[in-house]
Amino acid sequence: MAFDVVIGDKIENGQIIGQVETDKAVLDVTASCAGYVLGCCRTEEVVKVGSVMLWLGESAAEKFPNRWRRNRHNQPRRYPG
């Protein structure tokens, strides 16, 4: 996994934001909505299918949500609140 954006960048809906590598292919990842990058997985990090790879906010000044924590497998986990 590699991202072409960094924390604080403004991205648009549909923008290519990085690439994901599988055993058989390298695929572009596109943003599903517009916003500002608040956090993302590390380059070369292995994530499970369906995991959150990038967090967006409405402004670059928005704080990274406290309700997101990493579990013991280093995967993002969402807590209510």
Backbone as a chain_set.jsonl record, in Angstrom:
{"seq": "MAFDVVIGDKIENGQIIGQVETDKAVLDVTASCAGYVLGCCRTEEVVKVGSVMLWLGESAAEKFPNRWRRNRHNQPRRYPG", "coords": {"N": [[0.848, -1.161, 0.0], [0.543, 2.19, -0.817], [0.391, 5.673, -0.479], [-0.498, 8.634, -2.289], [-0.998, 10.973, -1.115], [-0.815, 13.194, 1.733], [-1.157, 13.791, 5.285], [-3.368, 16.417, 5.901], [-3.711, 17.193, 3.273], [-6.012, 18.306, 0.771], [-8.537, 16.507, -0.779], [-10.396, 15.37, -3.625], [-13.615, 13.987, -4.498], [-13.415, 10.896, -6.086], [-10.768, 11.219, -6.803], [-7.551, 9.827, -7.47], [-5.832, 8.394, -4.905], [-3.855, 6.718, -4.086], [-2.166, 3.491, -4.17], [-2.9, 0.014, -4.027], [-1.412, -3.053, -3.417], [-1.818, -6.353, -4.41], [-1.478, -9.959, -4.321], [-1.547, -10.454, -7.001], [-1.862, -8.104, -8.496], [-1.518, -4.494, -8.938], [-3.485, -1.979, -7.763], [-5.266, 1.065, -8.332], [-6.381, 3.337, -5.822], [-9.255, 5.123, -5.209], [-10.717, 8.143, -3.949], [-13.709, 8.087, -2.084], [-15.188, 10.203, -1.361], [-15.057, 13.793, -0.916], [-12.657, 15.724, 0.972], [-10.431, 16.436, 3.76], [-7.295, 14.973, 4.447], [-6.938, 13.25, 7.394], [-5.686, 11.159, 8.596], [-3.82, 8.169, 7.831], [-3.031, 4.815, 6.763], [0.201, 3.32, 7.199], [2.865, 3.413, 4.752], [3.449, 0.496, 2.904], [2.137, -1.008, 4.811], [0.322, -3.865, 5.821], [-3.002, -4.603, 5.346], [-6.27, -5.832, 6.196], [-8.857, -6.977, 3.967], [-11.482, -4.719, 3.491], [-10.764, -3.064, 5.561], [-10.266, 0.154, 7.132], [-8.421, 2.551, 5.439], [-7.801, 5.202, 5.175], [-8.514, 8.323, 6.659], [-10.868, 10.907, 6.523], [-11.649, 14.399, 6.937], [-13.695, 17.351, 7.482], [-12.221, 19.672, 7.496], [-8.764, 20.744, 7.336], [-7.816, 21.398, 9.801], [-9.208, 19.911, 11.583], [-9.294, 17.603, 14.273], [-7.839, 14.343, 14.568], [-10.073, 11.689, 14.906], [-10.814, 10.618, 18.197], [-12.18, 8.312, 18.662], [-11.213, 6.323, 17.077], [-9.113, 3.61, 17.222], [-6.266, 1.466, 17.244], [-6.308, -2.056, 16.993], [-5.014, -5.108, 18.508], [-3.915, -6.35, 16.312], [-2.976, -4.349, 14.81], [-4.848, -3.081, 13.245], [-7.226, -0.646, 12.229], [-9.873, 0.192, 14.42], [-13.199, 0.984, 15.039], [-14.728, 2.822, 17.524], [-17.809, 3.442, 19.165], [-19.219, 6.742, 19.631]], "CA": [[0.0, 0.0, 0.0], [1.274, 3.458, -0.87], [-0.504, 6.802, -0.711], [0.032, 9.802, -2.991], [-1.456, 12.126, -0.342], [-0.298, 13.251, 3.101], [-2.068, 14.41, 6.239], [-3.612, 17.832, 5.629], [-4.057, 17.406, 1.864], [-7.416, 18.326, 0.363], [-8.759, 15.601, -1.897], [-11.714, 15.457, -4.254], [-14.302, 12.732, -4.758], [-12.945, 10.246, -7.302], [-9.329, 11.434, -6.999], [-6.677, 8.697, -7.154], [-5.08, 8.79, -3.711], [-2.775, 5.776, -3.819], [-2.221, 2.184, -4.799], [-2.9, -1.173, -3.181], [-0.809, -4.182, -4.11], [-2.251, -7.692, -4.005], [-0.567, -10.985, -4.833], [-1.623, -10.544, -8.454], [-2.023, -6.83, -9.213], [-1.447, -3.208, -8.24], [-4.732, -1.291, -8.087], [-5.43, 2.435, -7.855], [-7.414, 3.586, -4.819], [-9.859, 6.437, -5.417], [-11.475, 8.673, -2.814], [-15.155, 7.925, -2.24], [-15.794, 11.499, -1.05], [-14.083, 14.881, -0.791], [-12.326, 16.1, 2.343], [-9.026, 16.634, 4.107], [-6.709, 13.767, 5.023], [-6.641, 13.361, 8.826], [-4.818, 10.044, 8.958], [-3.8, 7.083, 6.861], [-2.16, 3.691, 7.082], [1.601, 3.527, 6.824], [3.311, 2.814, 3.5], [3.807, -0.919, 2.995], [1.373, -1.685, 5.853], [-0.594, -4.9, 5.356], [-4.328, -4.436, 5.952], [-7.262, -6.814, 5.775], [-9.903, -6.506, 3.063], [-12.551, -4.024, 4.201], [-10.228, -2.192, 6.608], [-10.139, 1.586, 6.859], [-7.048, 2.874, 5.064], [-7.615, 6.647, 5.158], [-9.563, 9.049, 7.373], [-11.089, 12.247, 5.986], [-12.423, 15.328, 7.74], [-14.243, 18.493, 6.749], [-11.189, 20.713, 7.4], [-7.423, 20.266, 7.671], [-7.581, 21.685, 11.219], [-9.972, 18.959, 12.39], [-8.465, 16.633, 14.989], [-8.056, 12.935, 14.278], [-11.098, 11.23, 15.858], [-10.356, 9.786, 19.311], [-12.903, 7.043, 18.703], [-10.488, 5.329, 16.284], [-7.956, 3.036, 17.891], [-5.762, 0.267, 16.568], [-6.407, -3.24, 17.833], [-3.743, -5.811, 18.688], [-3.402, -6.738, 14.999], [-2.602, -3.082, 14.176], [-5.89, -2.685, 12.31], [-8.114, 0.357, 12.818], [-11.148, -0.276, 14.965], [-14.041, 2.14, 15.353], [-15.489, 2.768, 18.761], [-18.911, 4.407, 19.144], [-19.036, 7.923, 20.461]], "C": [[0.897, 1.228, 0.0], [0.286, 4.565, -1.201], [0.231, 7.93, -1.42], [-0.377, 11.088, -2.289], [-0.846, 12.049, 1.052], [-1.326, 13.931, 3.993], [-2.145, 15.911, 5.976], [-3.988, 18.13, 4.192], [-5.57, 17.435, 1.673], [-7.549, 17.399, -0.836], [-10.197, 15.725, -2.379], [-12.301, 14.064, -4.437], [-13.81, 12.16, -6.086], [-11.464, 10.402, -7.583], [-8.562, 10.154, -6.664], [-5.772, 9.135, -6.012], [-3.938, 7.837, -3.383], [-2.974, 4.474, -4.56], [-2.203, 1.1, -3.721], [-2.333, -2.311, -4.012], [-1.347, -5.484, -3.528], [-1.22, -8.684, -4.517], [-0.488, -10.967, -6.353], [-1.646, -9.213, -9.19], [-1.752, -5.639, -8.301], [-2.649, -2.403, -8.711], [-4.723, 0.125, -7.544], [-6.552, 2.491, -6.83], [-7.94, 4.989, -5.071], [-10.658, 6.843, -4.185], [-12.963, 8.527, -3.091], [-15.913, 9.192, -1.865], [-14.682, 12.538, -0.952], [-13.81, 15.159, 0.683], [-10.838, 16.325, 2.511], [-8.506, 15.382, 4.795], [-6.342, 14.034, 6.485], [-5.695, 12.265, 9.289], [-4.871, 8.976, 7.892], [-2.881, 5.975, 7.356], [-0.742, 4.015, 6.627], [1.905, 2.859, 5.483], [3.789, 1.398, 3.776], [3.076, -1.658, 4.114], [0.43, -2.704, 5.218], [-1.911, -4.717, 6.1], [-5.267, -5.502, 5.406], [-8.257, -6.167, 4.818], [-11.019, -5.891, 3.899], [-12.073, -3.104, 5.307], [-10.22, -0.736, 6.165], [-8.673, 1.878, 6.566], [-6.749, 4.354, 5.197], [-8.794, 7.303, 5.854], [-9.65, 10.455, 6.813], [-11.892, 13.081, 6.965], [-12.906, 16.479, 6.884], [-13.257, 19.644, 6.637], [-9.847, 20.12, 7.803], [-7.117, 20.461, 9.15], [-8.31, 20.712, 12.141], [-9.024, 17.948, 13.034], [-8.826, 15.212, 14.556], [-9.016, 12.38, 15.319], [-10.532, 10.314, 16.937], [-11.029, 8.426, 19.327], [-12.245, 5.965, 17.841], [-9.265, 4.893, 17.07], [-7.498, 1.83, 17.073], [-5.851, -0.918, 17.523], [-5.064, -3.963, 17.879], [-3.135, -6.296, 17.376], [-3.025, -5.514, 14.171], [-3.59, -2.658, 13.1], [-6.779, -1.644, 12.969], [-9.401, -0.286, 13.317], [-11.939, 0.955, 15.378], [-14.815, 1.872, 16.63], [-16.61, 3.788, 18.69], [-18.592, 5.631, 19.986], [-18.681, 9.072, 19.749]], "O": [[1.887, 1.29, 0.73], [-0.552, 4.417, -2.091], [1.419, 8.158, -1.191], [-0.132, 12.179, -2.804], [-0.418, 10.986, 1.499], [-2.256, 14.572, 3.503], [-1.124, 16.586, 5.846], [-4.527, 19.199, 3.904], [-6.309, 16.693, 2.32], [-6.777, 17.488, -1.791], [-11.089, 16.131, -1.635], [-11.567, 13.079, -4.52], [-13.791, 12.863, -7.097], [-10.948, 9.781, -8.511], [-8.882, 9.474, -5.689], [-5.038, 10.116, -6.127], [-3.136, 8.119, -2.493], [-3.819, 4.357, -5.447], [-1.587, 1.247, -2.666], [-2.722, -2.51, -5.163], [-1.335, -5.69, -2.314], [-0.201, -8.288, -5.084], [0.505, -11.406, -6.934], [-1.464, -9.192, -10.408], [-1.756, -5.752, -7.075], [-2.819, -2.17, -9.908], [-4.24, 0.373, -6.439], [-7.552, 1.782, -6.951], [-7.163, 5.941, -5.141], [-11.202, 5.999, -3.473], [-13.427, 8.807, -4.196], [-17.132, 9.261, -2.026], [-13.501, 12.19, -0.91], [-14.642, 14.861, 1.539], [-10.085, 16.395, 1.539], [-9.195, 14.796, 5.63], [-5.544, 14.923, 6.782], [-4.981, 12.436, 10.276], [-5.841, 8.881, 7.139], [-2.063, 6.179, 8.253], [-0.528, 4.878, 5.776], [1.28, 1.861, 5.123], [4.46, 1.145, 4.777], [3.364, -2.831, 4.352], [-0.188, -2.427, 4.19], [-1.938, -4.681, 7.33], [-5.082, -6.006, 4.298], [-8.471, -4.956, 4.857], [-11.45, -6.472, 4.895], [-12.886, -2.427, 5.936], [-10.173, -0.436, 4.972], [-7.79, 1.506, 7.338], [-5.588, 4.742, 5.319], [-9.94, 6.893, 5.667], [-8.631, 11.125, 6.644], [-12.708, 12.559, 7.725], [-12.569, 16.573, 5.704], [-13.423, 20.511, 5.779], [-9.79, 19.122, 8.521], [-6.258, 19.772, 9.701], [-8.059, 20.691, 13.346], [-8.067, 17.495, 12.406], [-9.976, 14.924, 14.221], [-8.796, 12.581, 16.513], [-9.846, 9.339, 16.626], [-10.515, 7.485, 19.933], [-12.673, 4.811, 17.869], [-8.479, 5.723, 17.526], [-8.27, 1.256, 16.305], [-5.518, -0.807, 18.703], [-4.078, -3.465, 17.335], [-1.949, -6.623, 17.337], [-2.782, -5.626, 12.97], [-3.224, -1.96, 12.154], [-7.06, -1.751, 14.163], [-9.938, -1.201, 12.692], [-11.395, 1.866, 16.002], [-15.465, 0.839, 16.787], [-16.395, 4.897, 18.203], [-17.801, 5.569, 20.928], [-18.499, 10.135, 20.342]]}, "num_chains": 1, "name": "protein.A"}
